[in-house]
Amino acid sequence: DIVLCESFGSRDKSAAQPVTRDSVFPLMSISKSLTAVVVLAEAERGQFQLTTCIADVIPEFGANGKSAVTVAQLLSHTSGLGEETPPGHDSSDAAAVLDHICRAPLRTPPGHFGYSGESGYFVLAEFLQRLDQGRRSFCELVADSLLEPLRMTSTAVTTTPELRERRVPITVVGNSDGLYSN
């Protein structure tokens, strides 16, 4: 039973707009959880094993000692991959980001923990798209596999045109640690 359904705070302080019950917040790192759920669901459907090597599906990923990195290792941050984003990268240039990650050497031996959230989960998204043979974008895969069956109509991996006007902007405050606040 729903006990309380209310909204609090400011959607945009500079415009004096309050948060409403239908305000849409950026997913940020929650997208990693959504990615993991879709990866695990596809593994359960028999599309691949958690022990499948990423390079079996993305051959160029196998460069510089990464040929044996598995799906499970990317999910658990034990692939040895670091946070491999190109200097001054434009995250909308997926091909450039993937190329940079594929050319990068491992930071630690596979099996040792080393956070690789952005780069590791970017590779998992590409892995899913390639298994789907490019029929759908990663955002469409998440929507079809997870969000639509759960009737999460106000959730998307990226801001869709339908959700844009309800989006709460991110305001970075604080020091170089990049603390986020609204």
N, C-alpha and C positions, 0 to 999 in steps of 0.2 A: 504494500500500500504506500502511496505517495503521502508523506507527512507534510512536506513543505515544498513548494515550487515557487521560487522567487528569484529575482536578480538584484545584485548589489554592485555598486561601483560605477566607474566612468568608462564608457566605450572609447571616448576620445576627449580627454580633458581640455585640450585647446579649443574644441568646438562645443564644449559643455554638453556632450551627448552621453546620456546614461546607458549602461548595459541593460539590455532587455532579455527576456527569456529566449528569444530567437537569435541573439547575437552569436556570431560564429568566431571561434578562436582558432588561431593557427595550431596545427598539430605538433610542430617542432619534432622532438624526439619520440613522440608517440607513434610517428610513422614507422619507426623501427619495430615496434610491437606488431603493427598491422602487417608489415612485411614478413615478420617471423611467423605469424599465424597463417598467411597465405602459403609460405614455403612449406610449413609443416602439413598443411592440408593437402597440398600437391604431392608431397612425399607419401602421405597416407593413401592417396588415390593411386599410388604406384607409378607416378611419372618419373621418379628417380629415388635413390636411396640417400640417406643422410651422409653416407660414406662416398657418394659420387664426387669425383674430382671436378672442380669448377672448369678446369681446362678441357674436360671432355665435351663441354657445351660451349665454352668460350675459349677456343684454342689459344688465342693471343694472350690470355691471362697467364698461361703457363711459363712465360718468360721469367728469367732471373730467379729461378729456384721455386717458383710457385706452382709447378705442374702437379704436385700431390696435395695441394690445399683442397679440403673438402667443404661441402655444404655445412656440415656440423661445425667445423672449425670457424667458418665465417659467422654462423649464428652465435657461437659462444665466445667470440673475440680471442680465439686461440689459433688463428691462422698464421700469425707472424706478420700480417699486414699492418702497417701503421695508418695514420690519417694522411692518406695520399691524395691531396687535392693540388692541382697545379697552382703555382704562385699567381695571384691576381686572377684566379679562375672565374669564369662566368658559368655558374651552375646550369644555365640553360643550354650550354653547349655540351650535351651528353657525350658526344663522340670524343671530344677533347679530354673530358674528365676520364672516360673509360681508357683512352689511350695512355694517359698519364699513369693511371693505376696499374695498367697491364705492364708498363715498362719499369715500374718501380720495383726495387729489390725488397725482400722481406726485411723487417726490422728486428725480428726475433725468430728463433727456430719455431716451426709449427708445433703446437702442443703447449706453448707457453702463453699465458695471458698477456695481451697487449691491446688496449682499446683501439678498435678500428671501426667505430660506429658509422660515420658518414661513408667512408670508402668501402668498408665491408658490406654494408647494406645496399650501397649503390650497385655493387657487383651482384648481389643476390637479386636485385630488381632486374638487372640485365639478364641474368641466368633464367629467370622466369619468363621474360619476354622472348628469349631465344627458344626456350622449350615450347612456347606458344607459337613459334615460327613467325613472329612479327605481326600476327593477326590483330593483337590489341596492345595498346600502350600499357605500361605498368599501372598507371592510374585506373585504366579500364579493368585490368586484371583484379585489382583490389576491390573495385566497385562490384564487379560481377561475382567474385568469389566470396566476398565477405560483407561489404556494406549493404548491398541490395538485399541479400537474404535476411539480414538482420534489421531491415527497414531503417537503416541509418541514413535518412534522406538529407540531413544537413551536415554530413561528414564527407570529406573528399581529401585525397592526398595533396592535391593542389587546389587553390581557390578557383572554383568554377564561376562562369559569368552569373549563374543563378545565385551564388552565395556571396559574391563580391560586395554588394551593398550592405550586407549584414556583418561583414568581417570587422573584427576588432584589430586595429593596427598594433604592431609591436613597437614599443618605445624602449630603447636601450638607455639605461641609466647606470651610474656607478663608474667604476674604473675599468681597466683593461681586461678584467675578468669577464666582462660582457654580461653583467647581471641584467636580467630581463624583468620588466615591470610594466604595468599599465596603470 
